[in-house]
Amino acid sequence: MTAIPYSLTGRHKGFNRAEIVDQNFTEFVQLWQGDVHQPRGDHAPVLPGSALNAQGFRELLESQLISRHLDLMARVLRVQNKVFYTIGSSGHEGNAMVARLTRHTDPAFLHYRSGGFMAERFRKLPGMDPVMDSALSFAASMEDPASGGRHKVWGSKPLWVLPQTSTIASHLPKALGTAVAIEQARRIGHKLPIPEDSIAICSFGDASSNHATAQTAFNAAAWTAYQKLPAPVLYVCEDNGIGISVKTPNGWVANNFRHRADLDYFYADGLDLADGYAQVQEAVEHCRTTRRPTFLHLRTTRVMGHAGTDFEIEWRSVEELFAVEASDPLLRSAEIALSSGLYTKESLLALYEATRKRCFEAAEDADRRPRLTSLEQVMKPLAPYTPAAVKAEAERADYQDRRLAAFGSEEKLPENQPPRHLAIQIGQALHDIMAKYPESLLFGEDVAQKGGVYTVTKGLQKAFKGSRVFNTLLDETIILGLAQGYANMGMLPLPEIQYLAYFHNACDQIRGEAASLQFFSNDQYRNPMVMRVASLGYQKGFGGHFHNDNSITALRDIPGLVVGCASRGDDAATMLRTMTALAKVDGRVCAYLEPIALYMTKDLYEAGDGQWQFAYPAPGEAMTLGEGRIYNEDANDLVVFTFGNGVPMSLRAAKTIEAELGWKVRVVDLRWLAPLNNNFIAAQAKSAKRIIVLDEGRRSAGVGEGIITAIVEGGSGATPLERVVGADTYTPLAGAALLVLPGDADVVAAARKLA
């Protein structure tokens, strides 16, 4: 960048940093002395040799000024409680070049310093106002078109910017997933909501590039490209050299990414529109034409603190702050504006002040708009549920021809087969779902040729081919990132997580990303999916913690997530139908927990009785969200609330209790664990003389606590109650596992206490 002669007067100790940066621009323009070129028309290069023409420069400059004055406005009005966000884009305004050189139909996943990008992308469609839309978001107004006042996010439905408040780098996997989905659509004959040659754009900072989630996304992108599979994702690393206060070593980003195989590296100067434009253009065109993952290393700076509460003078020297301010990209843009002859000092300062006035007026207007004032308003987009439409979709059975093709013949249809156990019927239900929804995809570790480690998905790849049933690399974060990408492109993802303990490796992809999208986009964007997870304890001859994880607390804590656990095959089929309907109709993210120990279970009371095998429910049958199953409904001497492995356990214990104590025992299988059906639980508890809550999870923070709360709040707190639950420990190997997990005898012992 050209040296910038301007005066700094040592104001740092007495002034707000935003005020200093603001004054620097005005002072620079007023004091500028340089050669002026004769302007040569809108389509001529803004400077000799530049790929950016004069018209493009004018518009990019306006976008940069909008971004800067939104930042300055936020710093001023935050102390007046008129805006509520001060993480700014100052120094990153060069990302407007990325917006200009891409399309508004290229899905964009942006980090918080994207004001320039957004201001420029707003030009892609007529009648849109980046200033007012941004002001409404800063003000947390209900009229904010991105989030409806729930958070300051960069987002726009018509501009294909998906709102998010990502934790560090957590949006990179779903950006890759979206890029892969763009290409996957062609292979399965799915019509995309965007042009087929679209690319996915994902921006992040240099500090974020070091995060494990970022690294797994880069690795998966390269893994995909290594196999000659298209993955048109443009990763834009906006390198300002610092993460809050921790400096990135000089040269680290370039040295770390320049030579990575199958991740194509490009550098661009984001501080200089005249020089950087061609560099950004090269990266964008490469990504679009080659369909390869592309890493654009965009030089930026950060001319103010991380946020309004970051007082840099306390930890950076004045000399360092001077150097940072001298690299301000708006000063370089001012130099280009003046030296090109496109602006005089007076016209440039007039544009600067007019932009300031526009941003402040919009902010004052936004402050007068309504904000969220009730819990109902806040939560409205979090977990939409339209029961009648979901029921109709779950029971829809107009795909018989595709069913016959999937199963082979009328005789082979599962409803024409004898009663079968859980694993078989889950597989049959998945065949049904994939026949019903041609846009559905099933993927995960070992799910294809092998059919999963428990053969649950056996035969699916043969029936639906590798374009719809396929293995992924061994990385749960990427599996769930792919799922979000497919959902973004209108497909129905059915990802499998091989074991419940493995989910914790990737929990934030559901907690922070998939389940939050409806909330932060005001239900404009959705991540519909049904995540299957082999779960819970009681495996025999195998196990240990990673294969016998009995805790689902991390799932139940995720706002808006639907969690179900069916203990028998017919319930599994009807639950899966309802979950896919919830995904299709209401965009819900669903987690289906499959009790591993019950996969192959055929008997209930004694070997050979076959009483844990059930007839397959024909299409047209479904289960209502929150609907439990009741065994021995008229019994009220003792009511046992449970789920999963606890259901056959309770039924066996009930026989012993009846023989020993003479009690009639009702067993209530909740089936749905999030949200818990509190009204159903309370109703079942009201007629109970005694209650046992059997929770195969851990004592602390388990499902049982939620069940007991529902019982007490429902008015049955005085009913004698015992809880049978696992210990607060990891699950050991072999027979020792049964020392920490509840068993039949524990249920019987609890009943004796109640006696």
C-alpha positions in Angstrom: 0.0 0.0 0.0 1.2 3.5 -0.8 2.7 5.4 2.1 0.1 7.7 3.7 1.3 11.1 4.8 -1.0 12.4 7.5 -0.8 13.9 10.9 -1.5 12.2 14.2 -1.5 14.5 17.2 -1.1 12.2 20.1 -4.8 12.2 21.0 -5.0 8.6 22.1 -4.9 9.1 25.8 -7.9 11.4 25.9 -10.1 10.2 23.1 -12.3 7.3 22.2 -10.6 5.1 19.6 -13.6 5.4 17.3 -13.3 9.2 17.4 -9.7 9.0 16.5 -10.3 6.7 13.6 -13.1 9.0 12.4 -10.9 12.2 12.7 -8.0 10.4 10.9 -10.1 10.1 7.8 -11.1 13.7 7.7 -7.6 14.9 8.5 -6.1 12.7 5.9 -8.4 14.0 3.1 -7.9 17.7 4.2 -4.1 17.4 4.2 -3.7 15.2 1.2 -1.3 16.5 -1.5 -0.7 14.3 -4.5 -0.9 14.1 -8.2 -4.4 13.9 -9.7 -5.1 11.8 -12.9 -7.6 12.9 -15.4 -10.8 10.8 -15.0 -11.3 8.6 -18.0 -14.9 7.3 -17.7 -16.9 4.8 -15.7 -15.5 1.7 -17.4 -11.8 2.8 -17.4 -9.5 1.5 -14.7 -9.7 3.5 -11.6 -5.9 3.7 -11.6 -3.5 2.6 -14.4 -3.2 -1.2 -14.5 -6.0 -1.8 -12.1 -8.7 -4.5 -12.9 -11.2 -2.3 -11.0 -13.0 0.3 -13.1 -14.1 3.7 -11.9 -17.8 2.9 -11.5 -16.9 -0.2 -9.5 -14.5 1.8 -7.3 -17.2 4.4 -6.5 -19.6 1.7 -5.4 -17.1 -0.2 -3.4 -16.1 3.1 -1.7 -19.7 3.8 -0.8 -20.0 0.3 0.7 -16.8 0.8 2.7 -18.1 4.1 4.0 -21.5 2.5 5.0 -19.7 -0.2 6.9 -17.4 2.3 8.7 -20.2 4.7 9.7 -22.3 1.8 11.0 -19.4 1.0 13.2 -18.9 4.6 14.4 -22.7 4.9 15.0 -22.7 1.8 17.1 -19.9 3.0 19.3 -21.7 6.3 19.9 -25.2 5.0 20.4 -24.3 2.0 22.4 -23.7 4.1 25.5 -27.2 5.6 25.0 -28.8 2.1 24.9 -30.0 2.7 21.4 -27.9 0.0 19.8 -26.6 -3.3 21.4 -23.6 -4.4 19.4 -20.2 -3.0 18.9 -18.1 -5.7 17.3 -17.2 -3.8 14.2 -15.9 -4.3 10.6 -13.4 -1.4 10.6 -10.3 -2.4 8.8 -12.1 -5.3 7.0 -14.0 -3.2 4.5 -12.1 -4.8 1.7 -14.3 -7.8 2.0 -16.7 -5.8 -0.1 -14.6 -6.9 -3.1 -15.6 -10.5 -2.4 -19.3 -9.5 -2.4 -18.9 -7.6 -5.6 -17.2 -10.5 -7.4 -19.7 -13.2 -6.3 -23.4 -13.5 -6.8 -26.3 -12.9 -4.4 -27.2 -16.6 -5.1 -23.9 -17.8 -3.8 -24.7 -18.9 -0.2 -22.6 -16.9 2.3 -21.7 -17.8 5.8 -20.1 -14.7 7.3 -18.3 -13.8 10.5 -19.0 -10.6 12.3 -16.7 -8.2 10.5 -18.7 -8.4 7.3 -20.2 -4.9 7.1 -18.5 -4.1 3.8 -19.5 -7.4 2.3 -23.1 -6.9 3.2 -23.3 -3.3 2.0 -22.0 -4.4 -1.3 -24.1 -7.5 -1.7 -27.2 -5.3 -1.1 -26.5 -3.8 -4.6 -27.3 -7.2 -6.2 -31.1 -6.7 -5.8 -33.0 -3.5 -6.3 -34.9 -1.7 -3.6 -32.8 -3.0 -0.7 -31.3 -0.7 1.9 -28.2 -2.0 3.7 -28.2 0.9 6.1 -31.7 0.6 7.5 -31.6 -3.2 7.6 -28.4 -3.0 9.5 -29.7 -0.3 11.8 -32.7 -2.4 12.7 -30.4 -5.3 13.6 -28.1 -3.1 15.7 -31.2 -1.8 17.5 -32.6 -5.3 18.2 -35.8 -4.3 16.5 -38.6 -6.8 15.8 -38.5 -5.3 12.3 -35.0 -6.5 11.7 -35.3 -8.5 8.5 -32.5 -10.9 9.4 -33.3 -12.1 13.0 -36.5 -10.3 14.0 -34.6 -8.6 16.8 -33.0 -11.7 18.4 -29.4 -10.8 17.7 -27.2 -8.6 15.7 -26.4 -10.9 12.8 -25.4 -10.4 9.2 -28.1 -12.1 7.2 -30.6 -11.8 4.4 -33.0 -14.3 2.9 -33.2 -12.7 -0.6 -29.4 -12.3 -0.6 -28.6 -15.9 0.5 -26.7 -14.8 3.6 -27.6 -17.3 6.3 -27.8 -15.6 9.7 -25.6 -17.1 12.4 -23.9 -16.3 15.6 -21.2 -18.9 15.2 -18.9 -20.0 18.0 -15.3 -19.9 16.8 -15.2 -21.3 13.2 -18.2 -23.5 13.7 -19.8 -22.3 10.4 -16.9 -23.7 8.3 -18.2 -27.3 8.2 -21.7 -26.3 7.0 -20.2 -24.0 4.4 -18.3 -27.0 3.0 -21.5 -29.1 3.4 -23.4 -26.6 1.3 -20.7 -26.6 -1.4 -20.8 -30.4 -1.6 -24.6 -30.3 -1.6 -24.6 -28.0 -4.7 -22.8 -30.8 -6.6 -24.7 -33.7 -4.9 -28.0 -32.3 -6.2 -27.1 -33.0 -9.8 -26.2 -36.6 -9.0 -29.5 -37.4 -7.4 -31.7 -35.3 -9.7 -32.6 -32.7 -7.1 -33.6 -29.2 -8.2 -31.5 -26.6 -6.4 -32.9 -23.3 -5.1 -29.9 -21.6 -6.6 -28.0 -21.9 -9.9 -26.0 -25.1 -10.4 -22.7 -23.2 -10.8 -23.0 -21.4 -7.4 -20.3 -21.5 -4.9 -20.4 -21.3 -1.1 -18.6 -18.4 0.6 -17.3 -18.6 4.2 -15.4 -15.9 6.0 -13.5 -16.0 9.2 -10.4 -14.5 10.9 -6.8 -15.5 11.1 -7.2 -16.5 14.8 -10.2 -18.7 14.0 -8.3 -20.5 11.3 -6.4 -22.3 14.1 -9.5 -23.7 15.7 -10.1 -27.5 15.6 -13.5 -27.0 13.8 -11.8 -24.9 11.1 -9.0 -27.5 10.7 -11.5 -30.3 10.3 -13.3 -28.3 7.6 -10.1 -27.7 5.7 -9.2 -31.3 6.0 -12.5 -32.5 4.8 -12.4 -30.1 1.9 -9.0 -31.4 0.8 -10.2 -35.0 1.4 -13.1 -34.4 -0.9 -10.9 -32.7 -3.6 -8.3 -35.5 -3.3 -11.0 -37.9 -4.5 -11.8 -35.6 -7.5 -15.2 -34.8 -6.0 -16.3 -31.2 -6.5 -16.4 -29.0 -3.4 -16.8 -25.3 -4.6 -16.3 -23.5 -1.3 -14.4 -20.2 -1.1 -12.9 -20.0 2.4 -12.0 -16.3 3.0 -9.5 -15.9 5.8 -9.6 -12.2 6.7 -6.2 -11.8 8.3 -5.9 -8.8 10.6 -3.0 -10.2 12.5 -4.8 -10.5 15.9 -7.5 -12.4 17.8 -8.9 -10.0 20.4 -5.5 -9.3 21.9 -3.4 -12.4 20.9 -1.2 -11.7 17.9 -0.9 -14.1 15.0 2.7 -14.7 14.2 3.9 -12.9 11.1 3.6 -15.1 8.1 1.7 -17.9 9.9 -1.4 -18.0 7.8 0.5 -17.9 4.5 3.0 -20.6 5.6 0.2 -22.7 7.1 -2.1 -22.7 4.0 0.0 -21.9 0.9 1.2 -25.4 0.4 -1.7 -27.5 1.4 -2.5 -30.1 -1.1 -6.1 -29.9 -2.5 -6.8 -26.6 -0.8 -6.0 -24.0 -3.5 -4.4 -20.9 -2.0 -4.7 -17.3 -3.2 -3.6 -14.1 -1.6 -5.3 -10.7 -2.0 -4.7 -7.3 -0.5 -7.9 -6.3 1.2 -6.5 -2.9 2.2 -6.2 -1.7 -1.4 -9.2 -1.8 -3.8 -7.1 -1.0 -6.8 -4.6 -3.7 -6.3 -6.7 -6.3 -4.5 -9.6 -6.5 -6.9 -7.8 -8.6 -9.5 -6.5 -10.9 -6.8 -9.9 -11.5 -5.3 -11.3 -12.0 -8.8 -8.8 -14.7 -9.6 -9.7 -16.7 -6.5 -13.5 -16.4 -7.1 -13.2 -17.4 -10.8 -10.9 -20.3 -9.8 -13.4 -21.7 -7.3 -16.4 -21.3 -9.6 -14.7 -22.9 -12.7 -12.7 -25.6 -11.1 -15.3 -26.5 -8.4 -12.3 -27.0 -6.0 -12.0 -25.8 -2.4 -10.3 -22.4 -2.5 -8.5 -20.6 0.3 -8.5 -16.8 -0.2 -6.0 -15.1 2.2 -7.3 -11.6 2.4 -5.1 -9.0 4.1 -7.0 -6.8 6.5 -6.4 -4.9 9.7 -8.3 -4.0 12.8 -8.3 -0.2 13.4 -10.4 -0.3 16.5 -10.6 -2.7 19.5 -12.3 -6.1 19.2 -15.5 -4.5 20.6 -16.6 -1.4 22.4 -15.3 -2.6 25.7 -11.8 -3.3 24.4 -9.6 -0.4 25.4 -6.5 -1.2 23.3 -4.4 1.6 24.8 -4.3 -0.5 27.9 -2.4 -3.3 26.2 -1.0 -1.9 22.9 1.6 0.8 22.6 0.8 4.2 21.1 3.4 3.5 18.4 1.6 0.3 17.5 -1.7 2.0 17.3 -0.3 4.7 15.0 1.0 2.0 12.7 -2.4 0.2 12.7 -4.2 3.4 11.9 -1.9 4.2 9.1 -2.9 0.9 7.5 -6.6 1.8 7.5 -8.1 0.7 4.1 -10.4 3.8 4.0 -7.3 6.0 3.9 -6.0 4.1 0.9 -9.5 4.3 -0.7 -9.5 8.0 -0.1 -6.1 8.3 -1.7 -7.4 6.4 -4.8 -10.5 8.5 -4.9 -8.5 11.8 -4.9 -5.6 10.7 -7.1 -7.9 9.2 -9.7 -9.7 12.5 -10.0 -13.1 10.8 -9.3 -13.5 13.0 -6.2 -12.3 16.3 -4.9 -11.5 16.8 -1.3 -14.8 18.6 -0.8 -16.9 16.0 -2.6 -15.2 13.1 -0.8 -15.7 14.7 2.6 -19.3 15.5 1.6 -19.9 11.8 0.8 -18.3 10.8 4.1 -20.5 13.1 6.1 -23.6 12.3 4.1 -23.0 8.6 4.9 -22.6 9.4 8.5 -25.9 11.3 8.5 -27.7 8.5 6.8 -26.4 5.9 9.3 -27.3 8.0 12.4 -30.7 8.9 11.0 -31.4 5.2 10.3 -30.3 4.2 13.8 -32.5 6.9 15.5 -35.4 5.6 13.3 -34.7 2.0 14.3 -34.6 2.9 17.9 -38.2 4.0 17.7 -39.3 0.7 16.2 -40.8 -2.0 18.4 -38.6 -4.6 20.2 -39.4 -8.0 21.5 -41.4 -7.6 24.7 -42.6 -11.1 25.5 -41.2 -14.6 25.9 -43.7 -15.8 23.3 -42.3 -13.4 20.8 -38.7 -14.4 21.6 -39.4 -18.1 21.2 -41.8 -18.1 18.3 -39.3 -19.2 15.6 -37.4 -21.6 17.8 -39.5 -24.8 17.6 -42.4 -24.4 15.2 -44.9 -27.2 15.3 -48.0 -27.6 13.1 -49.5 -30.9 14.4 -52.2 -31.3 11.7 -49.7 -30.8 8.8 -47.1 -33.0 10.5 -49.6 -35.8 11.0 -50.8 -35.6 7.4 -47.2 -35.7 6.1 -46.2 -38.6 8.5 -49.2 -40.6 7.3 -48.9 -39.8 3.6 -48.5 -43.1 1.7 -48.6 -42.1 -2.0 -45.3 -43.7 -2.9 -46.1 -47.4 -3.3 -44.3 -47.7 -6.6 -41.1 -46.5 -5.1 -41.6 -48.8 -2.1 -41.9 -51.8 -4.4 -38.8 -50.8 -6.2 -36.9 -50.4 -2.9 -38.1 -53.7 -1.3 -38.2 -55.8 -4.5 -41.8 -57.1 -4.5 -45.2 -57.0 -2.8 -44.2 -60.2 -0.8 -41.0 -58.5 0.5 -42.8 -55.4 1.9 -42.1 -55.3 5.6 -45.7 -55.3 6.6 -46.0 -58.6 4.9 -43.2 -60.1 6.9 -43.4 -61.8 10.3 -42.7 -59.7 13.5 -39.1 -58.6 13.7 -36.7 -57.0 16.1 -35.6 -53.4 16.4 -32.5 -53.4 14.1 -34.4 -55.0 11.3 -37.4 -52.6 11.6 -35.2 -49.5 11.7 -33.6 -50.6 8.5 -37.1 -51.3 7.0 -38.3 -47.9 8.1 -35.2 -46.2 6.5 -36.0 -48.0 3.2 -39.5 -46.6 3.5 -38.4 -43.1 4.2 -35.9 -43.0 1.4 -38.5 -44.3 -1.0 -40.9 -41.6 0.2 -38.4 -38.8 -0.1 -36.2 -38.9 -3.2 -34.3 -35.9 -1.8 -33.3 -37.8 1.3 -29.6 -38.8 1.8 -28.2 -41.3 4.4 -24.6 -41.0 5.3 -22.0 -41.5 8.1 -19.2 -43.8 9.1 -19.5 -47.4 7.7 -23.2 -47.0 6.7 -22.9 -48.0 3.0 -21.4 -51.3 1.9 -21.0 -52.6 5.5 -24.5 -51.4 6.5 -23.3 -49.9 9.7 -21.4 -51.6 12.6 -24.7 -53.2 13.6 -26.0 -53.8 10.1 -28.9 -51.5 10.7 -28.5 -49.8 7.3 -27.8 -53.1 5.4 -29.2 -53.1 1.9 -29.8 -49.4 1.7 -26.9 -48.6 -0.6 -27.9 -51.4 -3.0 -31.5 -50.1 -3.0 -30.7 -46.4 -3.4 -27.1 -46.3 -4.9 -24.0 -44.6 -3.6 -25.2 -41.1 -4.5 -27.9 -41.3 -1.8 -26.3 -43.7 0.7 -22.6 -43.2 1.3 -19.7 -43.3 3.8 -18.0 -40.2 5.1 -14.6 -39.7 6.6 -14.3 -40.4 10.3 -15.3 -37.0 11.6 -18.6 -36.4 13.3 -18.2 -32.6 12.9 -18.1 -32.9 9.1 -21.0 -35.4 9.1 -23.2 -32.9 10.8 -21.7 -30.0 8.7 -22.7 -32.0 5.6 -26.2 -32.5 7.0 -26.6 -28.8 7.4 -25.4 -28.1 3.9 -27.8 -30.7 2.3 -30.6 -29.1 4.3 -29.7 -25.7 3.1 -30.1 -26.9 -0.5 -33.5 -28.4 0.1 -32.5 -32.0 0.7 -33.5 -34.2 3.7 -30.3 -35.4 5.4 -30.3 -38.6 7.6 -26.9 -38.5 9.2 -25.7 -41.3 11.4 -23.5 -40.8 14.4 -22.0 -44.2 15.1 -22.1 -44.0 18.9 -23.7 -41.5 21.3 -20.3 -40.7 22.9 -19.0 -39.6 19.4 -21.7 -37.0 19.2 -20.0 -35.0 21.9 -17.1 -34.5 19.4 -19.4 -32.5 17.3 -22.1 -31.3 19.7 -21.8 -27.6 18.7 -22.8 -28.4 15.1 -26.3 -29.1 16.5 -26.3 -26.8 19.5 -24.7 -23.7 18.0 -25.5 -24.1 14.4 -28.3 -26.4 13.2 -30.8 -26.0 16.0 -30.2 -22.2 16.2 -30.7 -21.3 12.6 -34.5 -21.0 12.8 -34.2 -18.9 15.9 -31.6 -16.4 14.5 -33.1 -16.2 11.1 -36.7 -15.7 12.4 -37.6 -19.0 10.7 -36.5 -17.8 7.3 -33.8 -20.5 7.1 -34.1 -24.1 8.4 -31.8 -27.1 9.0 -34.3 -30.0 8.7 -32.6 -33.3 9.5 -33.1 -36.6 11.4 -29.8 -37.5 13.1 -29.7 -41.2 14.1 -27.4 -42.1 17.0 -26.6 -45.6 18.2 -27.0 -45.0 22.0 -27.2 -46.0 25.6 -25.7 -48.8 27.7 -26.1 -52.5 28.4 -24.0 -53.9 25.6 -22.8 -57.4 26.4 -19.2 -58.4 25.7 -18.3 -55.0 24.4 -18.5 -51.5 25.5 -16.6 -49.2 27.8 -17.5 -45.5 27.8 -17.4 -44.8 24.1 -19.8 -47.6 23.3 -22.0 -47.6 26.4 -22.7 -43.9 26.9 -25.9 -43.6 28.9 -26.0 -39.8 29.2 -28.2 -37.8 26.8 -28.0 -34.5 28.9 -26.1 -32.7 26.2 -28.9 -33.4 23.7 -31.9 -32.5 26.0 -30.3 -29.2 26.8 -30.3 -27.9 23.1 -33.2 -25.5 22.5 -35.7 -26.6 19.9 -34.1 -30.1 19.3 -36.5 -33.0 19.2 -35.1 -36.1 20.9 -36.9 -39.5 20.6 -36.0 -43.0 21.8 -38.0 -46.0 20.7 -37.4 -49.3 22.5 -39.2 -51.6 19.9 -39.3 -52.0 16.2 -42.8 -50.8 15.4 -42.4 -47.7 17.5 -39.1 -47.0 15.7 -40.9 -47.0 12.3 -43.7 -44.7 13.4 -41.3 -42.4 15.3 -39.0 -42.1 12.3 -42.0 -41.2 10.1 -43.0 -38.5 12.4 -39.5 -37.1 12.7 -39.1 -36.9 9.0 -42.5 -35.1 8.8 -41.3 -32.7 11.5 -38.2 -32.0 9.4 -40.1 -31.6 6.2 -43.1 -29.6 7.5 -41.6 -27.5 10.3 -37.9 -27.6 9.5 -37.1 -29.3 12.8 -33.8 -30.8 13.8 -34.4 -34.3 15.3 -32.2 -36.8 17.1 -33.3 -40.4 17.1 -31.6 -42.5 19.8 -31.4 -46.2 19.0 -30.8 -48.4 22.1 -27.9 -50.6 20.9 -28.6 -53.3 23.5 -32.1 -53.8 22.1 -31.1 -53.9 18.4 -31.1 -57.7 18.3 -33.3 -58.4 21.3 -36.2 -60.8 20.4 -37.3 -62.1 23.7 -38.7 -60.3 26.8 -39.2 -62.7 29.7 -37.3 -65.8 28.8 -35.3 -67.2 25.9 -37.3 -68.0 22.9 -40.5 -66.2 23.9 -40.2 -63.8 20.9 -42.2 -61.2 22.8 -39.9 -58.3 21.9 -40.6 -58.7 18.1 -43.4 -56.8 16.6 -45.3 -56.5 13.3 -44.2 -53.7 11.0 -46.7 -50.8 10.8 -47.8 -50.2 7.2 -47.4 -46.8 5.7 -50.1 -44.5 6.9 -49.4 -45.2 10.6 -47.4 -42.6 12.6 -46.8 -41.5 16.1 -47.7 -38.1 17.5 -44.9 -36.0 18.9 -44.9 -36.5 22.7 -47.1 -39.6 22.5 -46.1 -42.3 25.0 -46.9 -46.0 25.1 -48.7 -47.4 28.2 -48.5 -51.0 29.3 -51.3 -52.3 31.6 -53.1 -49.0 31.5 -55.6 -49.8 34.2 -53.0 -50.6 36.9 -52.4 -48.0 39.5 -50.7 -49.7 42.5 -47.4 -48.7 40.9 -46.6 -46.6 37.9 -43.1 -46.8 36.3 -42.0 -44.0 34.1 -39.1 -45.0 31.8 -37.7 -45.1 28.2 -35.3 -47.1 26.0 -33.7 -50.1 27.7 -35.8 -49.3 30.8 -39.0 -50.5 29.1 -38.3 -54.2 28.8 -36.5 -54.0 32.1 -39.6 -52.5 33.8 -41.9 -55.1 32.2 -39.8 -57.9 33.6 -39.5 -56.3 37.0 -43.3 -55.8 37.0 -43.9 -59.5 36.8 -41.7 -60.0 39.9 -43.3 -57.1 41.8 -46.8 -58.5 41.0 -45.9 -62.0 42.2 -44.1 -60.7 45.3 -46.2 -57.7 46.4 -49.5 -58.4 44.6 -49.4 -54.9 42.9 -50.7 -54.2 39.5 -48.0 -52.3 37.7 -48.4 -49.8 34.9 -45.3 -49.1 32.7 -45.2 -45.8 30.9 -42.7 -45.6 28.0 -42.2 -41.9 27.3 -40.6 -42.5 23.9 -40.1 -38.7 23.4 -37.4 -37.2 25.7 -37.3 -33.7 24.4 -39.5 -32.0 24.7 -40.9 -34.0 27.5 -44.7 -34.3 27.4 -45.2 -32.9 30.9 -49.0 -33.0 30.6 -48.9 -36.7 29.7 -46.5 -37.4 32.6 -48.7 -35.5 35.1 -51.9 -37.2 33.9 -50.3 -40.7 34.3 -49.0 -39.7 37.8 -52.3 -38.5 39.1 -53.9 -42.0 39.3 -50.7 -43.6 40.7 -50.5 -44.8 44.3 -46.8 -45.1 44.0 -44.2 -44.0 41.4 -40.9 -45.3 40.2 -38.8 -43.2 37.8 -36.4 -45.5 36.0 -33.7 -43.5 34.1 -30.9 -45.5 32.6 -28.9 -42.3 32.4 -26.8 -40.7 35.2 -28.1 -39.4 38.5 -27.1 -35.8 37.8 -28.9 -33.9 35.0 -30.7 -36.9 33.5 -34.1 -37.4 32.1 -35.4 -38.6 35.5 -35.0 -35.1 36.9 -37.3 -33.7 34.2 -39.8 -36.5 34.8 -39.9 -35.8 38.6 -40.3 -32.1 38.0 -43.3 -32.8 35.7 -44.8 -35.0 38.4 -44.4 -32.5 41.1 -45.5 -29.5 39.1 -48.5 -31.6 37.9 -49.7 -31.9 41.5 -48.5 -35.4 42.4 -45.6 -34.4 44.5 -47.0 -36.1 47.6 -47.2 -39.5 45.9 -44.5 -41.9 47.2 -41.7 -42.0 44.7 -38.4 -43.7 44.1 -35.8 -43.0 41.5 -33.8 -45.8 39.9 -30.9 -44.3 38.0 -27.3 -44.9 36.9 -24.3 -43.7 38.8 -22.4 -40.5 38.1 -19.5 -42.2 36.4 -18.2 -43.3 33.1 -19.2 -46.9 32.1 -16.5 -49.5 32.5 -15.8 -52.5 30.4 -17.5 -55.9 30.5 -19.6 -57.0 33.5 -18.5 -54.1 35.6 -20.8 -52.0 33.4 -23.8 -53.5 35.2 -22.5 -52.1 38.5 -23.1 -48.5 37.4 -26.3 -49.0 35.3 -29.7 -49.8 36.8 -31.1 -53.3 36.4 -34.2 -55.4 36.9 -33.3 -56.1 40.5 -32.9 -52.3 41.2 -36.5 -51.7 40.1 -37.8 -54.5 42.3 -35.8 -53.2 45.2 -37.3 -49.7 44.7 -40.8 -51.2 44.8 -39.9 -52.9 48.1 -38.9 -49.5 49.6 -42.3 -48.1 48.5 -44.0 -51.0 50.3 
